Amino acid sequence: MPDGVKLLNSNARLHWRQAAARTAAIRREVAAAARSMRVPPLRWAHVVYRMHPGPRTTRFDPGNWAPTVKAAVDGLVDAGVLPDDNSSRLRGPDPRPGERCTQAGGRVVLVLTELRPAPTPKESSVP
């Protein structure tokens, strides 16, 4: 995720306008980053995210940053990296703890892995 984007946390009690503004910013910035990095389109993918806590954090739950990652995955859909973010195209996102970072508020890193889907019964049948 790009530096400087304010993250969303499940425990934050933001006004809906603030939350919507952060969601839109995350979505927009991730889409722009994916385009600039020329991330290729994936038909099926697994997303793992690593939450790197900021310098002041002593204890944290990586799953609390799910709202940030939801907006980021929507940005990947907007950029054309993923065709959709439903369960037929995406496994995860799965949270993992990361190493401490120097960025205030922490940092989220997305790891995309292309998956080869299992054939459906119709595809695996022999004509």
N, C-alpha and C positions, 0 to 999 in steps of 0.2 A: 504494500500500500504506500502511496506517496507520503513523504514527510509533511508534517504540518496540518494534516487533516484531523479534525477533532473526532475522536472515536465515540461510539455509543456503547453504553454499558447497561445491562439489564437492571442494575440496582439504582441507576440514576433516575431521579424524579424530575425530568425536564418538562417544561410546558410543551404542548403538542407542536407549536410552531417552531420551537427550538429543535425538537427531535426531527421534525420534517425537514428543516433546513440542513441539519447534519446528515440526514439520510441522503438527501439530494446531492450534497457536496461529495460524500463518499462515493456514491454511484457515478457521478460525473467524473471525478478524479480517477477512479479505477478504470473506467471506460477509456479515458484519455491515455492513461498509462499503458493499458493493454494494446491500444492502437499504436502508440509510439514504440513499444517494444516488439511490435509485429507478432504478437502471440497468435499462432495459427488456430483456425477453427477446429474444435473437437466435437465429435458426435456424442461421445459418452465420456464422463470424467469422474474422478474422485477428488474431492477437495479436502485438504487438511489445512488447518490454520494454526500457526504458532503465535501465542500471545507472549510477547517479551515485556515483562513489567518494567515500569519506570524506576528511576533511582530511589524514590521514596517508598515504594511498595514493599511491604514486609510479607504479607500473605495475599494470595489472589486465587481466583477461580477462573481458569481460561474460558469456561463456558459462558461466563457473564458477558463476553464480547460478541455473542451470537448476533445481536442486532447490527453490529458493524459488519460482520461477515455476510449477513443476508443482503445488506445494501451493496457490498462489494461484489457478490455473486450476481446480483441484478445488473451491476455495471459491466460484468463480463458478458452477460446476455446482450446488453445494449451494444457492446463492441463487436458482437458476432462471434465471440470465442465459444460460447455455448448456445445451442439452439433454444434451450429452455432450462429452467432450474427446477423442474419437477423430478420426481423420483424415477421416472423412466429414462432420464438423461444424466442424472447426477447422483452420486453416492456421497454422503456427507452433507454438509461440512462437519468435520471431526476436529474438536479442539485438542491442542497439545500445549503444555507449558514450554516456554522458551527461556533463553538466558536473559538476565537483566540487561537493560539498555540505558543509554544516557538521555533518551528523549522523554521529556516530562509527559506523563499520562500513558506512557508505554507505546508499543508498536505491534501491529498485527502483520504477519507475513503469510500470504496464501501460497500453498503448494498444490499445483494442479498435476494430476497424473491421468493420462489418457487411458481409458479402459476399452477392452475389446468385449463387447457384450456377448452373453451366452445366446446361442441361436434359439429362436422361438420354436415351438413344436412344428409349426408350418414350414419354417426354414430348414429344419433338420430332417424332415421326412424325405424319403427317396421316391421320386416320381415313378 
